[in-house]
Amino acid sequence: MIKRKALKRIYVTTLVLFIMLIMITIDYMKEEKHTTLVETEYVSNLNTSHLYLLNEDNYLVKVDYLITKNDIKDKVLNIIEELNVNNKKYLPLKGIIPSNTKINSIELDKDTIILDFSKDLLKVNKNMEEKVIESIVYSLIELDDIKNVKILIDGNQLNKLEKKNQFLPILLNETIGINKDYSITSIKDIEKVVIYYVFNNKDKDYYVPVTKYLNSRDSKVKIIIDSLKGSFSSNTNLRSYLSRENNIDFNINNDVLTFTFDSLNEDNLESVTYSLASSIFDSMDINKVIFEVDSKIVDVKTKK
């Protein structure tokens, strides 16, 4: 009898402990689920864009930028402030807008942002005059709401760079080019492509778009591949992780381009696919790039 009572007490105690363990587990799972949801929501609210800052070789370098404002005019104002030459956050990269430059007004007209600067904007040397415009335009059109930039100087339309004696279109966008390189020897068979090279600083890679004008009868895809396989210039720090030994085939089906590699170093996979896809998107009417190695898809890039 005593033994049966003892067994019963043990059974009840065990059952209670089991129920408590289940309750604790459920509560933990609820807390874990809640925490995960909060973290996911926080991450999803992060909004990033890009700035184009100057490196030591006077190339504009693409840099990640965290957007902290919601209003489009506030976003634009923040970006212009980041591009100021006094901004030291990104050293050795630096802004290019002269420190005394003032913004008289910012207006949005559909997908065009209209900026009225003081005349200090172009108080730079001849070589930097065009870079200032490129830096502003390319940084602003990274924003989803902006497709064009219109620049005024003290209320007057900026339609010419005086030091370079170069005329500008009224609406500025990616068609103006960036980090331009002219390799033209004839007025025939002129092609324009954008090549994304890598600039390395303190073991960190940045991307540098270079708008190249050259004479060629090759397809733009082949020009891009050959450009990334070759060295850009012996006197720059720009490079590519695409090896000369890489055998690459490609196929275009509507707006999808597929690259097929015989082999690809996994350590450089992201750099190679990013450089190739970005160059394709900026040079051609392609919306998706697929990368295959030994008939297996290793990466897919979609146009923004």
Secondary structure, DSSP 8 states (H G I E B T S, - for coil): -HHHHHHHHHHHHHHHHHHHHHHHHHHHHHHHHHHHHHHHHHHHT-EEEEEEEE-TTS-EEEEEEEE---SHHHHHHHHHHHTBTT--TTTTSB--B-TT--EEEEEEETTEEEEEE-GGGG-S-HHHHHHHHHHHHHHHTTSTT-SEEEEEETTEE--EETTTTEE--SSBSGGG-SS-EEE-S-SSSEEEEEEEEEEEETTEEEEEEEEEEEE--S-HHHHHHHHHHS-S-TTSSEE-S--TT--EEEEEETTEEEEEES---GGGHHHHHHHHHHHHHHHSS-SEEEEEETTEEEEEEE--
